Amino acid sequence: MIRIGRCASVALLWAVFVGRPATVRAQDKRETVGEWTIAYHTKAVTVVKVEESTGAGDSLRRSLTAQNISRRPITALAVGWEPSYGFEVPNSFQPAWEPGATETFRIGSRPGFPVINVRAVLFRDGEAAGDGDRNEIEYMRFYRLGELLEETSCEAKLRALVPPFRGTGVITIVSAWAFHDPLWQEPRARQWETVLASFPDSPLKAKLLGASDPAKKAVLRAVNQASESCHWGGVASPNKPESSRAEYLSGFRTVVAVDMGVAK
């Protein structure tokens, strides 16, 4: 575990236990893990090891193992390369990443970029409860909201399939926001209005109405990517029991409701 100054420790503990996002400058905490430099914007996790992934198709990816060193369950982590050219797609954890536990996941490789940027986490226990870069925290919250809304739409399409066609191995789901859909050729403002009109009213949808421009971009990016996944994943998805898909969505909806402050 990395040692930090007493004043920094007090500030961190206050931010963590009152549940308010804390911004920590990367230069406040850096370490070397093997040949990699880890730049931390959050003190909730520590990187244990970084490994080259092996196997076909993995040549441009690396495996990163990190430990939750906070006292709170983590539901999302933003990690990428430095310098960064935008917000990171969050790594989501369902069930939550418990204190003291380690998680291993893959991150894209950038040759010539030896610095891994650990930017922010979301905790399980309240609206916007996180640690790290405040903008990244907002981005993660709205990205996952967009992801949930589109995955819910995808599930509805799966349930509407005519039963004889399920499991044939030739089904693809034509989502309203498939990767090559004309929606993504429209001006961004029109994209946003189209997405809003496509989702049913709910407390979660209400959170979109006052979204900032970066939050809107997060939702649009998530809808686009989740839609593409739905489109190309339609071959395998009908073979999964509806009960397991429903259980996943229910758990994800609960987590996102906490993120957005609409949990009952």
Helices and strands as residue ranges (DSSP letters): H 6-17, G 26-28, E 30-33, E 36-40, E 45-52, E 61-68, E 74-82, E 91-97, E 102-108, E 115-123, E 130-132, H 134-159, G 163-165, G 182-185, H 188-198, H 203-209, H 213-233, G 237-239, H 242-260
